[in-house]
Amino acid sequence: MDMYFKEAENTTCFTCKCVLDEQQPVLYVTHDNDDGSWQFLCGKPSHEANDGRIISLLAIVQIDQSLNALYEMPLGVGAEREAIGKEWKPFRIPS
C-alpha cells in the first residue's frame, strides 16, 4: 500500500468515531494552518467532545486510499466531497 503524504506514517491525525467505529466515509479533511495537523472527518455538521479519535496518517490512508489525492494540500486548506469517488472541493480554512 502506497502512502503519498510527505509526513511520517506515524503522524498523529484526528478523526471521528463515525469514521472509525461506524465506518462512515471521510468526506471532510483539513490541514490546519496553526500546527499542521490533519483532520479526516465524516462531514457531519457537529460532534460531541467524546466523538474524537486519534489515528496515524498511515492508518487513515489504509482505511481509504483515495485520501492520497490530498497529499499536496497546503496548510490552511481543507477539502470536502459528497461521497467516496466524488471530486474533492478545496476551501480556505478561515483564520
Order of alpha helices (4+ residues) and beta strands (2+ residues): beta-alpha-beta-beta-beta-alpha-beta-beta
